[in-house]
Amino acid sequence: VQLQASGGGLVQPGGSLRLSCTAPGNIFGNNNMGWYRQAPGKQRELVALISSLGNQRVGDSVKGRFTISRDNAKNTVFLQMNSLNPEDTAVYYCYARQWIGSVYTDYWGQGTLVTVSS
């Protein structure tokens, strides 16, 4: 497993969690990093992406509540999740797209479970 995600767990509605994902330098590098999630019975969906320059793309369902950031010195991407609600319950997957020339390879972490429940 080349992408190591952590930070999931059980949180009450309205609470916060921060996910972290560390990648090897050759993957993290100048590449896009981000998070997807998959809830039971649903398709995997985009949560947020961030480029090496800090440009972001955030899913509509989490806009205004979730923030993605990256620490290039530590090869780590973060997802700060605030105002969590039960609909955010899912397995969250760290993601990286590595470009070498015109060819890309997608990498996925092992997934970390986030459960929002009272």
PyMOL commands that set and color helices and strands:
alter all, ss='L'
color gray80, all
select helices_A, chain A and resi 25-28+60-62+86-88
alter helices_A, ss='H'
color red, helices_A
select strands_A, chain A and resi 4-6+9-11+17-22+32-38+45-50+56-58+66-71+76-81+90-100+103-108+112-116
alter strands_A, ss='S'
color yellow, strands_A
deselect
rebuild
show_as cartoon
